[in-house]
Amino acid sequence: MTVAVERPLIRAMPAVFVLIWATGFIVARYGMPHAPPLKFLVLRYTFSIVCFLAWITLAKVKWPTQPRQWLHLSLTGMLMHAGYLGGVWSAVKLGMGSGLSSLIVGLQPVLTALWLASTGYRIVPRQWAGLVLGFIGLVLVVSRKFGSGGEANVLNLALIMGALLSITAGTLYQKRFVTACDVRSANTVQLLAALLVSLPFALSETEAIDWHPELVGALAWSVLGLTLGGSSLLYLLIQKGAAASVTSLMYLVPPVTALMAWVLFAEPITAITLGGTLLTAVGVALVVRQTVRP
C-alpha cells in the first residue's frame, strides 16, 4: 500500500474505532430480549477466546512470560470485561436504553480525572469546567428518564454505575501495572479471567436462551466486530502511533449511540436529552483534550 493511500486510512481509524465502540450498546438492545445478560456474555467470551487462540496459533504470538503479568491481566479482565460488560448488559436487560447507558459510562474520563485529582495530580481550570459540564449534562438527561414510566430506576442505575466504576478502575490499574505485551494474547488472558468470574453467575440465571436471529446477529457482531475487530483496530492504532486520537474522540460515543438508538429502536431524543448529551460531550472533550505545548 502506498504512503498516499495509507495515511488517510490511518487518520480514519480512530473514527471507525469510535463507531465500532458505539455499536456495543446497540448490540445489547438486540441481544438482551432473547437471553439473560451473563449467559450471553459467557458465550461471547467463549467464542472470542476460541477465535483469539486460532489467531495466536497462526501468527505464532508470544504469551506473557511472567506470572505477575498474568495476574495483572486477569484482574483487568475481571474489571474491564466481567464488571463493565456485566453491568452494562444487565442494566439494558432491566430496561435502560442504549443512549442513556452509553452516556453514563462515557463519563469514564471525568471519573478518571477526579480520581487523579484526589491523588495529587493537578487538574487545570479547563478540565474542572469539563467536569462540571459533564455532570450537569448527565443530571439533565437522567432527571427526564427517572421515575414512573422512565427507563431509569434504582437497580439499573446501580448496575450501570458499577460498570462505570469497573471500566475506570480497570483502565487505571492496567496503565499502572500491566506491562507492554501483544494485544491478542493479553486479550485472551483477560477474557479467560472474565469467563471464569462470570460463569457461576450465568449458571444461576434461570431464563433460557432463545436462539432468535437477532440474538445470533448480536452475538456474531459482539465476537467478530467488537472483540476481534475492535481489538485488531486498536492494535493497528497502537502500531501506527494513533492511539491517542481514540481518546480524543471518545466523547462522541454517547451522541453517536443516541442517534443509532433513535434510528433503530425509536428511543426518543427530546430537547433536554439532546442538550444534556451535547453538554456532557463538551464536558468530556474538555477533560480529555491535551494541552498543546511548543
C-alpha positions in Angstrom: 0.0 0.0 0.0 1.4 3.4 -1.0 2.0 6.1 1.6 -0.5 8.4 -0.1 -3.3 5.8 0.4 -2.1 4.6 3.8 -2.1 8.0 5.6 -5.8 8.8 5.0 -6.7 5.3 6.2 -4.7 5.8 9.4 -6.4 9.1 10.1 -9.8 7.5 9.6 -9.0 4.6 12.0 -9.9 6.4 15.3 -13.3 7.5 14.0 -14.0 3.9 12.8 -13.0 2.6 16.2 -15.4 5.0 17.9 -18.2 3.9 15.7 -17.5 0.2 16.5 -17.4 1.1 20.2 -20.8 2.8 20.0 -22.4 -0.3 18.4 -21.7 -2.2 21.6 -24.6 -0.5 23.3 -26.8 -1.2 20.3 -25.9 -4.9 20.3 -27.0 -5.1 23.9 -30.5 -3.9 22.9 -30.7 -6.5 20.2 -29.5 -9.4 22.3 -31.0 -8.9 25.7 -34.7 -9.6 24.8 -33.6 -13.1 23.9 -31.1 -14.1 26.6 -30.1 -13.4 30.1 -27.1 -11.0 30.2 -24.4 -13.2 31.8 -25.2 -16.2 29.7 -24.9 -14.0 26.6 -21.6 -12.7 27.8 -20.3 -16.2 28.6 -21.0 -17.2 25.0 -19.3 -14.0 23.8 -16.2 -14.7 25.9 -16.0 -18.3 24.9 -16.3 -17.7 21.1 -13.9 -14.8 21.4 -11.3 -16.9 23.2 -11.6 -19.6 20.5 -11.1 -17.1 17.7 -8.1 -15.4 19.5 -6.5 -18.8 20.1 -6.7 -19.6 16.4 -5.2 -16.2 15.6 -2.5 -16.6 18.1 -1.6 -20.0 16.8 -1.5 -18.9 13.2 0.5 -15.8 13.9 2.8 -17.5 16.5 2.1 -14.8 19.0 4.1 -14.9 22.2 2.3 -15.3 25.6 3.2 -13.2 28.7 6.1 -14.8 30.4 5.9 -13.5 34.0 3.3 -14.9 36.4 2.8 -11.4 37.8 1.8 -10.2 34.3 -0.8 -13.0 34.0 -2.2 -11.9 37.4 -2.4 -8.2 36.4 -4.0 -9.1 33.1 -6.5 -11.3 34.8 -7.5 -8.6 37.3 -8.0 -6.1 34.4 -10.1 -8.7 32.6 -12.3 -9.1 35.6 -12.9 -5.3 35.8 -12.9 -4.3 32.1 -14.8 -7.3 30.8 -16.8 -9.1 33.5 -17.5 -6.0 35.6 -18.0 -3.5 32.8 -19.9 -5.6 30.3 -21.8 -7.4 33.0 -23.1 -4.1 34.4 -24.0 -2.6 31.0 -25.8 -5.8 29.7 -27.7 -6.2 33.0 -28.8 -2.6 33.0 -30.0 -2.8 29.4 -31.8 -6.1 30.3 -33.7 -4.2 33.1 -34.9 -1.6 30.7 -32.2 1.1 30.3 -31.9 2.4 26.8 -28.7 2.4 24.7 -28.3 6.1 24.7 -28.5 6.6 28.4 -26.2 3.6 29.2 -23.7 5.0 26.8 -23.9 8.5 28.2 -23.3 7.3 31.8 -20.3 5.0 31.1 -19.0 7.7 28.7 -18.2 9.7 31.9 -15.2 7.5 32.4 -12.6 10.2 31.6 -14.4 12.5 34.0 -14.3 9.9 36.8 -10.6 9.2 36.0 -9.8 12.9 36.3 -11.5 13.1 39.7 -9.5 10.2 40.9 -6.3 11.7 39.7 -7.1 14.9 41.4 -7.7 13.1 44.7 -4.2 11.5 44.4 -2.5 14.9 44.0 -2.4 15.3 40.2 -3.1 18.9 39.0 -6.3 19.4 37.2 -6.3 22.6 35.1 -9.3 25.0 35.1 -10.4 23.8 31.6 -10.7 20.3 33.0 -12.6 21.4 36.1 -15.1 23.2 33.8 -15.4 20.0 31.8 -16.1 18.0 35.0 -18.9 20.4 35.9 -20.4 20.5 32.5 -20.3 16.7 32.2 -22.2 16.1 35.4 -24.7 18.8 34.7 -25.4 17.2 31.3 -25.8 13.8 32.9 -28.2 15.1 35.6 -30.3 16.8 32.9 -30.7 13.6 30.9 -31.2 11.2 33.9 -33.8 13.5 35.5 -36.1 13.1 32.5 -35.7 9.3 32.4 -36.1 8.5 36.1 -39.3 7.6 37.9 -42.6 6.0 36.8 -42.6 5.1 33.2 -39.0 6.1 32.7 -36.2 3.8 31.5 -34.0 4.5 34.6 -34.6 3.0 38.0 -32.6 2.5 41.2 -31.4 -1.0 40.2 -30.3 -0.4 36.6 -28.7 2.9 37.6 -26.7 1.0 40.3 -25.7 -1.6 37.7 -24.6 1.0 35.1 -22.7 2.9 37.8 -21.0 -0.3 38.8 -20.0 -0.7 35.1 -18.6 2.8 35.1 -16.6 2.2 38.2 -15.3 -1.1 36.8 -14.1 0.3 33.5 -12.5 3.2 35.2 -10.7 1.1 37.9 -9.6 -1.4 35.2 -8.2 1.3 33.0 -6.2 2.9 35.8 -5.0 -0.5 37.0 -3.9 -1.5 33.5 -2.0 1.7 33.0 -0.3 1.3 36.4 0.6 -2.4 36.4 0.3 -4.1 33.0 3.5 -4.0 31.0 3.6 -3.9 27.2 2.7 -7.2 25.5 0.9 -8.4 22.4 -2.7 -7.3 22.5 -4.0 -10.6 21.2 -2.5 -12.8 23.9 -3.3 -10.1 26.5 -7.0 -10.0 25.4 -7.1 -13.8 25.6 -5.9 -13.8 29.2 -8.3 -11.1 30.2 -11.2 -12.9 28.5 -10.3 -16.2 30.3 -10.5 -14.4 33.6 -13.8 -12.7 32.7 -15.2 -16.1 31.7 -14.2 -17.8 35.0 -15.7 -15.0 37.0 -19.0 -14.7 35.0 -19.7 -18.5 34.6 -21.0 -19.2 38.1 -23.4 -16.2 37.9 -24.5 -17.2 34.4 -25.3 -20.7 35.6 -27.6 -19.2 38.3 -29.7 -17.4 35.7 -33.0 -19.3 35.1 -34.0 -17.7 31.8 -33.3 -19.9 28.8 -31.6 -18.6 25.7 -33.9 -18.0 22.7 -31.8 -18.5 19.6 -33.6 -15.8 17.7 -31.9 -14.3 14.6 -31.4 -11.0 16.4 -29.5 -12.9 19.2 -27.3 -14.7 16.7 -26.5 -11.5 14.9 -25.8 -9.7 18.2 -23.5 -12.5 19.3 -21.7 -12.6 16.0 -21.1 -8.9 15.9 -20.0 -8.9 19.6 -17.3 -11.5 18.8 -16.2 -10.5 15.4 -16.9 -6.8 15.3 -16.4 -5.7 18.9 -13.9 -8.1 20.4 -11.8 -9.2 17.4 -12.4 -6.2 15.1 -12.2 -3.5 17.8 -9.1 -5.1 19.3 -7.4 -5.5 16.0 -8.1 -1.9 15.1 -6.7 -0.7 18.4 -3.7 -2.9 17.8 -3.1 -1.2 14.5 -3.6 2.2 16.0 -1.0 1.5 18.7 1.4 0.3 16.0 0.8 3.4 13.9 1.1 5.7 16.9 -2.5 7.0 16.6 -4.0 5.5 19.8 -4.1 9.0 21.4 -6.6 10.0 18.7 -9.1 7.5 20.0 -9.1 9.0 23.5 -9.8 12.5 22.0 -12.8 11.1 20.1 -14.4 9.0 22.8 -16.7 11.9 23.9 -18.5 11.4 20.6 -19.7 7.9 21.5 -22.8 8.9 23.5 -24.2 11.2 20.8 -23.4 8.6 18.1 -25.1 5.9 20.2 -28.1 8.1 20.9 -28.5 8.7 17.1 -28.2 5.0 16.3 -30.8 4.1 19.0 -33.2 6.7 17.7 -33.0 5.3 14.2 -33.0 1.6 15.2 -35.2 1.5 18.3 -37.1 4.8 18.2 -35.5 5.8 21.5 -36.8 9.4 21.9 -34.4 12.4 21.7 -36.1 15.3 23.4 -34.6 18.8 23.5 -33.5 18.3 27.1 -32.0 14.9 26.3 -30.2 16.3 23.3 -29.0 19.3 25.2 -27.8 17.2 28.2 -26.0 14.8 25.9 -24.2 17.5 24.0 -23.3 19.3 27.2 -21.8 16.1 28.6 -19.9 15.5 25.3 -18.4 19.0 25.6 -17.5 18.4 29.2 -15.7 15.2 28.5 -14.0 16.8 25.5 -12.6 19.5 27.8 -11.4 16.9 30.2 -9.6 14.7 27.7 -8.2 17.4 25.3 -4.5 17.5 25.7 -2.7 20.8 26.1 -0.6 21.6 23.1 3.0 22.5 24.1 5.6 24.2 21.9 
